């Protein structure tokens, strides 16, 4: 059974990305209280849809810090494509 597509949530994500480069997790933190059934996995699904539709692109950056798995992580920073 295909996943139900929530246009309002998708448009909210696009709106957040349009304000500047951001990560999926930062988007999740911003909208988790407004959309009660949202989870990080769903945010990344909609970001992938945005990339597949050509609306979004991303840069993968390596960052250092004190993470539970080590000192290095890779993060995807999403941005709105110019039309």
GIGIMO-V712638 format. One record per pair of residues at least 24 apart in sequence whose ideal C-beta (glycine too) atoms are under 6 Angstrom apart, sorted by the first residue. I is the first residue (numbers start at 1). GAP is how many residues later the second one is. If there is no record, write none. Layout:
# GIGIMO-V712638
i=I gap=GAP
i=I gap=GAP
This chain:
# GIGIMO-V712638
i=9 gap=26
i=10 gap=36
i=13 gap=33
i=17 gap=61
i=17 gap=63
i=18 gap=62
i=21 gap=56
i=21 gap=58
i=23 gap=52
i=23 gap=54
i=47 gap=31
i=57 gap=24
